[in-house]
C-alpha cells in the first residue's frame, strides 16, 4: 500500500440516490478522499475553479449546465469519470479525455475499474518531476525530440517514429523497429509540438508520420505492416497532405 496521501475527489449528480451511492463507493477506497458532493453543477464549478481536485466523478445530464460543458468550461479540469444513463454520450466523453464512462445503475466492481485507471494516471503524474513544458518551435528546427519516460529523458528521431497512439492522458510512441515508448503527454499536446509538415492526424486517437505512410484506403493508412485507422473527418486532410502532391494523374496539372 502506498504511503502517499489520498487523492481528492468531488462527486456531482442531481439524483440523490446515485450521488449517495457514488459517495459511499468513494469512501470505501483508501486512496481517495471526498472533497465534496454536489447536486448542482454551478456550485460544483465554483468549487473546482477555487479549489482544484484530482478527480471529478460527474453525471452528464444536469440542470442548467451539463457535465460535458462543465468540464469544457474549466481552465484546468481534473481527471474525470462520467456517469450517465445514456450510452450515446460515450463519444463526446472520449473527446474530453475522460478516464472512464460509467453507465447507470452503478456497480461497485465497475466503479473500482474506473477508479483504478484514474489512480494509475494520478500516481504517474505524482511520480513525474515538474519541468517546464517544451515549446513547439525548437522541435521543428532539429531532427529529434525528447520524451519523458520511465524516469529518464529519451531522445527520439522523427524519422524513427511510425505513429503515436492516444491512451487518455498518455500516448504510446510506436517506432519503426517495433519498440513502443509510453509518455505522460496527451495526443493533442503531442500534435501541437511535433512538426505539422511531418506528422498528420488520421484519427482522434492516432498521429502518423506522413513519410512512412505506404497506402491510404477509405478506412485506414498503412504504416509498415500496421493498418492505422483513418477517421472520416480526417480523410481529406490526409489525402491533401500525403497523396495529392505526389499523385500521378492521367491529366497532369488537373486534380484527380
Long-range contacts (C-beta under 8 A, 24 or more apart in sequence): 1-30, 2-31, 2-123, 4-123, 4-126, 5-33, 6-30, 6-31, 6-32, 6-33, 7-31, 7-32, 7-33, 7-54, 7-55, 7-118, 7-119, 7-122, 8-32, 8-33, 8-34, 8-35, 8-53, 8-54, 8-55, 9-33, 9-34, 9-35, 9-53, 9-54, 9-55, 9-56, 9-57, 10-34, 10-35, 10-36, 10-37, 10-38, 10-44, 10-47, 10-48, 10-53, 10-55, 10-56, 10-57, 10-78, 11-36, 11-37, 11-38, 11-57, 11-58, 12-37, 12-38, 12-39, 12-41, 12-44, 12-56, 12-57, 12-58, 12-59, 12-62, 12-67, 12-70, 13-39, 13-58, 13-59, 13-62, 13-83, 14-39, 14-40, 14-59, 14-62, 14-63, 15-59, 18-59, 18-83, 18-104, 18-106, 21-106, 22-57, 22-83, 22-106, 22-111, 25-106, 25-108, 25-111, 25-112, 26-57, 28-108, 29-112, 29-115, 31-115, 31-119, 32-115, 40-64, 41-65, 41-66, 41-67, 41-70, 44-70, 45-70, 45-73, 45-74, 48-74, 48-77, 48-78, 49-74, 49-75, 52-76, 52-78, 53-78, 54-78, 54-79, 54-122, 55-79, 55-80, 55-81, 55-99, 55-115, 55-118, 55-122, 56-80, 56-81, 57-81, 57-83, 58-82, 58-83, 59-83, 59-84, 60-84, 60-86, 60-89, 60-93, 61-85, 61-86, 68-92, 68-93, 68-96, 71-96, 72-96, 79-118, 79-121, 79-122, 79-169, 81-114, 81-115, 81-118, 94-204, 95-204, 97-168, 97-169, 97-186, 98-168, 99-168, 117-168, 121-168, 121-169, 121-170, 121-184, 124-170, 124-184, 125-169, 125-184, 128-184, 133-189, 134-193, 135-193, 136-192, 136-193, 139-193, 139-194, 139-195, 140-195, 145-193, 145-194, 147-173, 147-181, 147-183, 147-185, 148-183, 148-184, 149-181, 149-182, 149-183, 154-181, 156-181, 158-194, 158-195, 158-198, 158-209, 159-209, 159-211, 161-199, 161-209, 162-208, 162-209, 162-212, 162-223, 162-224, 162-226, 163-206, 163-207, 163-208, 163-209, 163-212, 163-223, 163-226, 163-228, 164-190, 164-199, 164-206, 164-207, 164-208, 165-205, 165-206, 166-204, 166-205, 166-206, 174-226, 176-212, 176-224, 200-234, 200-237, 200-238, 200-241, 200-242, 201-234, 201-237, 202-228, 202-229, 202-230, 202-231, 202-234, 202-238, 203-228, 203-229, 203-230, 203-231, 203-234, 204-231, 205-229, 210-241, 210-242, 213-238, 213-242, 216-242, 216-243
